[in-house]
Amino acid sequence: MPAPALLRARDGGSAATRRAILAAAEALLAQGGEAGLSIRELCARARVTAPTVYHHFGDKGALLDRLVDACFAELDRAFTRRRSPADPVEALRWGFDRYVEYGLAHPSHYRLMFQRSMPRRPTPAALASYDRLRRRVAAIAAAGRLVPAVEDATAAFWSAVHGVTSLLIAGFWKSDAPAVTLVREAMLNQLTTQLTS
């Protein structure tokens, strides 16, 4: 086999191995959360050795970072798969609901994204996700309808939607609890002004 073809075959095998490790890790996380992710069980499910896991991901923390990054990318896809409203305030309201939907549909992933036992720096996809929210808030400012500064409004809105999602996942509220709508609307009313004719 010529050298370029051999390299492509090896790269394809490496990519397949990484995908198998990530799929096994994701299944273990869905089943038992971060505590349920042991390298031994991961190796058994992915049919690889521990050195293979370490070769591809460095250590368990780096593997979890990669999974967290994938979760944030999936969260962003939940937003881009559907068209948001054109009005920037309505788009923020819509975004609140999509965020909560994602958390409820993927509770193990959500816990991993925000409640890791050993927090690390935000991953690139986590930073991109927060920036997407910042841009939504900045669009409201550009329309002349934002009351506080963009950074303050972004942090406050994210705190509210994250708090609601975390409480729903923990079982403190049901998804149709009036508090969910009350929090969303209170934030929008506090952060934005109405259109004037």
N, C-alpha and C positions, 0 to 999 in steps of 0.2 A: 504494500500500500504506500503511495507517495506520501511524503512528510506532511503537506497541507491537509490531505484527507485524514491522515492519522490524528493530526491536531484537532480537526473538526470533530471527529468521532470522540476523542477524549473530552473535548469541551462539552459536547452533547451529553456524555455520560456524567460529567461533573454537574451540569445543570439539572439532569434528572435526579441525581443523588441529593442535591440541595432541595429540590422540590419535594422529594420523598421525606426528607428530614423535617421540612417545614410543615408538610401535611400531617405527619405523625405528631409533631409538637402541637399543632393546632387542635388535633383531636384530643390529645391529653389535656390541654387547657380547657377545652369545652367540657370535658368529663370531670375534671377535678380542680380546675383553676391552677394558679401558679404553683401551689403546693403539690399538685398532682403531676407536675412535670419533672420526672427524674430522668437522668441521662440513661440509666440502665433500661428503663421502660421505653424511652424514646428509641434507643438502639434496637430493641427487640421489635418494636412496631415498624421501624423504617428499614429493618434488616441491614443495619450498618454497625460498625464498631465505634466505640467512643473516640478513638483517634480520628476517625473520619468526620465525626461531628465537630471535633475541635479544629480539624484542618479547614473545614468550610466556614466555621463561625467563630473560632477563637475560644470562646468559653460560653457557659450557660447564659451569662448576662448579655453577651453580644447576640446570642440566639434570640433571647427575649426582646432585645432592642429591634432586631429584624422583624419579629412578629408584631411588635407594637407599631413599627413603621407600616407594615402591611395593613394593620387594622385602621390606622389613620387614612391610608390611601383608600381603603374600602369605604370608610365614612365619607370621604370626599366624593367617591363615585355615587354614593346615595344621593348626593346633591346634584351631580352633573347628569345623572340618568333621566332626570325630569326637568322640565322647564320651570324656572321660578317666575313669579309675577314680575311684571315690568316696573311697577311702583316700588321704590326702594324700601319703604316701610313695610309693605305687604310681603316683599321678598324676605325681610328679616323675620316677620311673623311665620312665614312658610318655613324658613330655615330652622326656627325653634322646633317646629313640629317634626321636621325630617331628622333633626339631631336626636330628639326623644325616641322616635321610631327606631333609629339605628341602635340606640342603647338597649331598648327593650327586645329587639330582635337578636342582639348579640351580647347578652349580659356578661359572659365570660371574657369576651374580648374587651368590653368596656371596662371591666374591673382591672384587667391587665394594663390597659392604656393609662389608667389613672390611679390605681391603688397597688402598685408593685411594692413588694416587700423591701426592695433595694432601689429606691428611685435613682434615676440617672438623668443626664441632660436630655432635653426634648430631642426626639429624632427629627430628621429632615422633613418627613411627612407630617409630623405633629406641628412643626413650625409653619409649614405650608397651609395646614388646615386652619390654624389660628389666623394666618394672614388672609385666608379666604373670608373669614368672619370680619376681620378689620376692613377689608375692601367693601363688604356689604354695608358696614356702618359708615364708611367714608362716602359711599354713594348717597346716603341720607344727608350727610353734611354738605355734599356738593349740590344737593337739591334745596339747601337752605332750611332743612327741617330737623337738624340735630341740635339738641340743647347743650349737653356737655361736650368736652373735647373728645375727639375720635378715640384716643387711647383709653380714656376713662370709660366711655360708653361701651367700648369693645370688652373691656375687662369685666364691667358690671353685667353685661348681657351674658357673657360666657359663664360667669359665676352663677347666674340665675338658672340658665338652662342646664348646666352641669349639676347643680344642686337638685333640681327637679328630677333629672334623669337618675341620679344616684339614689334618691329616695324611692323612686318607682322600682328600680332594680332591687333594692333592699327589701321591698315589700311593705314599706310604710304607707304608700298610697296605691290605689288602683289607677290604671291608665286613664280612666274616665273621671277621676276625681276633680271636682270643681277647682281645687287649688292649682292644678296645672294651668288651666286657662287664666285664673286670677293672677298668677305669677307672670305669665307671658304678657298679659294685657297691662299689668301694672308697670312692667319694665318698658314696654313700648310707650305707654302714656308718660312715663317719667323722662324718657330719653328723647322723645320726638315731639314735634309740633304738628298741628293739623294743616292741611293745605288751605291757603287763603285764596279767595277768588277775586 
